Amino acid sequence: MLSVARCVPDKVVTNDDLAVLMETSDEWIQQRTGIKQRHYSEGDTGAADLGARAAAEALERAGVRAHDIGCIIFATLSPDYDMPSSACVLQARMGLAGMPAFDVRNQCSGFLYGLAIANAYVKNGTFDHVLLVGGEIHSTGLDLTTRGREVGVIFGDGAAAVVIGPEPDRQRGILSTHLHAEGRFAEMLWLESPGSRERPRLTEDMIAEGRIFPKMRGREVFRQAVTRFPEVIREALDAHDLTVADLDLFIPHQANQRISQMVAMGLELPEEKLFTNIERYGNTTAASIPIALSEAIEAGKVREGSLICLAAFGAGFTWGSALIRW
Amino acid sequence: MRTALLGMGHHLPPLGDAAGVKRPIAETGGTSDLARPAAEAALARAGASTDEVDFIVFATMTPDVTFPGAACFFQHKLACGTIGSLDVRAQCAGFLFGLSVADQFIRLGTYRRVLLVAAEVMSPGLEYSERGAPVARLFGDGAAAVVLGPAGGDGGLSSVVIHADGRHYDRFWCEYPSSRQHPVRMTLEDFREGRHFPFLDFETVRQFGAATLPAVIDESLAAAGVDRDRIDRFVLGHVFPDVVDQVADQMGVSAKVLNPSRQYGHLVAASLPVSLSAAVAAGEIGPGATVCLAACGAGFTWGAAVVQL
């Protein structure tokens, strides 16, 4: 991983701001999620716009010219348009053409699924440099009334990009990735409409009934998350005969502060090795890990040789982990 | 080490009326439902059980629901435990993009058996009015699956090349729901204007396909180190079947071309593998045959692959 950069919209929305729109309170939101504020985009801004800004900075930091990108991978669940992919829109925004561009739609684990693909492309020598972006505009897809508050208060907008390139030292870089899913729980955290299983795919009723907004069974998500997170972290460590004690930093997908803390506690990971920033961004799904990674680097928590574990769990359910020797 | 196509299967729903033409139309069920029998056929032909599959790649632009992806629904229906299940969005070239990703995982040794699915249920999202008919009658519903694994001998996938040019993203697109639209990505007004239906700039899509397909076919042949005349069959996917005719004629390979859009309507990501699987099942293409697959469409995305069966 040659570089990381983030781009979040300027507008900050506090819990008190949301309490004007719905029956909720700062105390309630903080207690259950750890979130104090999130960012919302304004005007005609899409996931690809935020992603393109983050990507330009990531390329500059990596010292890689945009035209030398071999492939663009965009992880999102809130694409700019229904189709084509936000990867194509981002490619256009960056003034690029020719290299492949596609979206990965794996929700909260999207960045890790994308990382696994990017890693394979580079390790096999197919592409020298892969641009991997996680970007979301949730704010236009939330029911910000009392009816939708359980989901509405959680999500925020943001994007981050990483440049993946060759690592000559075999002991360093992305050591491995581990991906899972369990579609049995697909309807525990989902956005039903539009969808090809309905006839027709979209109706006025679906819009009026709020079926175009995500729904969540929070308790079930929590229960599965606190099981799968430690499982997939241990899977990554076991693959390299490493233990939790070897970890320098754990960056979980920022889904919920309670989940992250419970996972860290269960692993007996010291608090200073857990990185969280959900209080300022909310849950930015596919963008949350790279946003957090960029902040962790700026905070000096990532040093040369640091062993970092990234892990995610979310809608699908999908989950995964990646182990990186910085 | 190369990646081999160990088994293929496809599934087409019965023909129905699509704005005046007959197309395979799924009257019920979502994309993952259509994919299931295709995958079961592919696994049977590969002699593989679901337990052996260690990763799923699902290429579609018409998932069962907005999220999670179709791969998650499909994984559950096929009872594939907790293996990783990826959704790829690359529109008309989705199968080739999925093939590229699956090939990478197999060559790196990450996974030994990848189930690659390409499936579309377009019909519930089309506009069957007079206004929408010219677009609605282009498409069909269909699914195909391929079991991929390391090749034992010389056969298998010898090249797969993929490309995109996002500058044309609004020449073949479905604009809404759109997360760019503030404050909400889909309103009743947007719906009443029909902005959730696909739109095509026929002329631009046609010209781009005609210019791009020959170039990407030659690129894939060069990457595979195979001459054009060594190819037994070309499977060419484009929303307009006459573009495929034109490309085939120009390249002098008309006698060897399969043109899925003429046969089924455009099945988007599923076009190439449905056509190939159907030809193999009918005995038109046998083991050892060398096939070149190429597609171009929305995004714009395009690609090509050369594979020995």
Contacts between the chains, C-beta under 8 A, distances in Angstrom:
chain1	res1	chain2	res2	distance
A	41	B	182	7.3
A	42	B	182	6.7
A	43	B	182	6.6
A	44	B	180	5.7
A	44	B	182	7.5
A	45	B	180	6.5
A	45	B	182	7.9
A	46	B	178	7.6
A	46	B	179	6.0
A	46	B	180	3.8
A	47	B	179	6.1
A	49	B	180	7.9
A	71	B	162	8.0
A	72	B	164	7.4
A	77	B	66	7.9
A	77	B	67	4.6
A	78	B	179	4.2
A	78	B	185	8.0
A	79	B	89	7.6
A	79	B	179	6.4
A	80	B	178	6.3
A	80	B	179	6.1
A	80	B	180	5.3
A	81	B	169	7.4
A	81	B	173	5.8
A	81	B	174	6.7
A	81	B	175	5.3
A	81	B	176	7.5
A	81	B	178	5.1
A	81	B	180	7.6
A	82	B	173	7.7
A	82	B	174	4.0
A	82	B	175	6.7
A	82	B	176	6.1
A	82	B	177	5.9
A	82	B	178	7.0
A	82	B	196	6.8
A	83	B	61	4.8
A	83	B	89	7.1
A	83	B	91	6.1
A	83	B	173	6.0
A	83	B	174	4.7
A	83	B	198	7.6
A	83	B	298	6.3
A	84	B	61	7.6
A	84	B	89	7.4
A	84	B	91	5.1
A	84	B	166	7.8
A	84	B	169	5.3
A	84	B	172	7.4
A	84	B	173	5.9
A	84	B	298	4.8
A	84	B	299	4.3
A	84	B	301	7.2
A	85	B	89	4.4
A	85	B	90	6.5
A	85	B	91	7.2
A	85	B	299	6.6
A	85	B	301	8.0
A	87	B	89	7.8
A	87	B	164	7.1
A	87	B	166	7.3
A	88	B	164	5.6
A	88	B	165	7.9
A	88	B	166	3.5
A	88	B	169	4.7
A	88	B	299	4.4
A	88	B	300	7.6
A	88	B	301	7.0
A	89	B	166	5.8
A	89	B	169	5.4
A	90	B	166	7.0
A	91	B	164	6.0
A	91	B	165	7.4
A	91	B	166	3.5
A	91	B	167	7.9
A	92	B	166	3.7
A	92	B	167	4.9
A	92	B	169	5.9
A	93	B	166	7.8
A	96	B	166	7.6
A	97	B	164	7.7
A	97	B	165	4.3
A	97	B	166	7.1
A	97	B	167	5.9
A	98	B	163	5.9
A	98	B	164	7.6
A	98	B	165	6.5
A	99	B	163	7.0
A	99	B	164	6.8
A	100	B	90	7.8
A	100	B	97	6.7
A	100	B	100	7.4
A	100	B	162	3.9
A	100	B	163	5.6
A	100	B	164	5.3
A	100	B	301	7.3
A	100	B	303	7.4
A	101	B	164	3.9
A	101	B	166	6.1
A	101	B	299	7.3
A	101	B	301	7.3
A	102	B	88	5.8
A	102	B	89	6.1
A	102	B	90	4.1
A	102	B	97	5.0
A	102	B	162	7.9
A	102	B	164	7.3
A	102	B	301	7.2
A	103	B	88	7.3
A	103	B	89	3.9
A	103	B	90	7.6
A	104	B	86	6.6
A	104	B	87	7.0
A	104	B	88	6.7
A	104	B	89	7.8
A	105	B	63	7.3
A	105	B	67	6.6
A	105	B	68	7.8
A	105	B	69	4.5
A	105	B	87	4.0
A	105	B	88	7.7
A	105	B	89	5.9
A	106	B	68	7.7
A	106	B	69	6.3
A	106	B	86	6.2
A	106	B	87	6.3
A	107	B	67	5.7
A	107	B	68	5.6
A	107	B	69	7.7
A	113	B	84	7.2
A	113	B	86	5.4
A	116	B	84	7.9
A	116	B	105	7.8
A	116	B	110	7.3
A	117	B	86	7.9
A	117	B	101	5.4
A	117	B	104	6.8
A	120	B	101	7.8
A	120	B	104	3.8
A	120	B	105	5.6
A	120	B	107	7.8
A	120	B	108	4.7
A	120	B	110	6.4
A	121	B	104	5.7
A	123	B	108	5.6
A	124	B	104	5.6
A	124	B	107	5.4
A	124	B	108	5.7
A	126	B	104	6.5
A	136	B	179	7.9
A	137	B	179	4.1
A	137	B	180	6.9
A	138	B	179	7.9
A	139	B	182	7.8
A	139	B	183	7.7
A	140	B	179	5.2
A	140	B	180	7.4
A	140	B	181	6.0
A	140	B	182	5.6
A	140	B	183	6.3
A	140	B	184	5.6
A	140	B	185	4.4
A	141	B	177	7.4
A	141	B	179	6.0
A	141	B	184	7.5
A	141	B	185	5.2
A	177	B	110	7.7
A	179	B	55	7.4
A	179	B	84	3.2
A	179	B	86	7.5
A	180	B	82	4.7
A	180	B	83	6.9
A	180	B	84	5.6
A	181	B	56	7.7
A	181	B	71	6.9
A	181	B	72	5.4
A	181	B	75	5.6
A	181	B	82	6.6
A	181	B	83	6.9
A	181	B	84	5.8
A	181	B	85	3.8
A	182	B	72	7.8
A	182	B	75	7.6
A	182	B	76	7.5
A	182	B	81	8.0
A	182	B	82	5.0
A	183	B	68	7.5
A	183	B	71	7.5
A	183	B	72	3.7
A	183	B	73	5.3
A	183	B	74	6.9
A	183	B	75	4.3
A	183	B	76	3.3
A	183	B	77	7.6
A	183	B	85	6.6
A	184	B	76	4.9
A	186	B	65	7.7
A	186	B	68	5.2
A	186	B	72	4.7
A	186	B	73	5.4
A	186	B	76	6.7
A	189	B	68	7.8
A	190	B	65	5.8
A	190	B	66	7.8
A	190	B	67	6.2
A	190	B	68	6.1
A	191	B	65	6.4
A	191	B	66	4.0
A	191	B	67	5.0
A	192	B	65	5.0
A	192	B	66	7.0
A	193	B	65	7.2
A	193	B	66	6.6
A	194	B	66	6.3
A	194	B	125	6.9
A	194	B	177	6.9
A	194	B	196	6.7
A	195	B	30	6.6
A	195	B	63	6.6
A	195	B	64	5.4
A	195	B	65	3.7
A	195	B	66	6.0
A	196	B	30	5.1
A	196	B	31	5.0
A	196	B	62	4.3
A	196	B	63	6.5
A	196	B	64	5.9
A	196	B	120	7.8
A	196	B	121	3.8
A	196	B	122	7.8
A	196	B	124	5.7
A	196	B	125	6.8
A	197	B	29	6.4
A	197	B	30	3.0
A	197	B	31	7.6
A	197	B	33	7.4
A	197	B	64	4.6
A	197	B	65	6.8
A	197	B	121	7.5
A	197	B	124	8.0
A	198	B	124	6.2
A	199	B	27	7.6
A	199	B	28	7.5
A	199	B	124	4.9
A	200	B	124	4.9
A	200	B	125	7.1
A	201	B	62	8.0
A	201	B	124	4.1
A	201	B	125	4.1
A	201	B	196	7.7
A	202	B	125	7.4
A	202	B	186	7.8
A	202	B	191	6.8
A	202	B	196	5.3
A	204	B	188	6.0
A	204	B	191	6.1
A	204	B	192	7.9
A	207	B	186	6.1
A	207	B	187	7.2
A	207	B	188	5.6
A	207	B	191	5.9
A	208	B	188	7.1
A	212	B	66	7.7
A	212	B	177	6.4
A	212	B	185	7.5
A	212	B	186	5.4
A	214	B	67	7.6
A	315	B	67	6.0
A	315	B	68	4.8
A	316	B	68	4.2
A	316	B	69	7.2
A	316	B	72	4.4
A	316	B	85	7.2
A	317	B	68	7.9
A	317	B	72	7.6
A	318	B	68	6.9
A	318	B	72	6.7
A	318	B	84	7.7
A	318	B	85	7.0
A	320	B	84	7.1
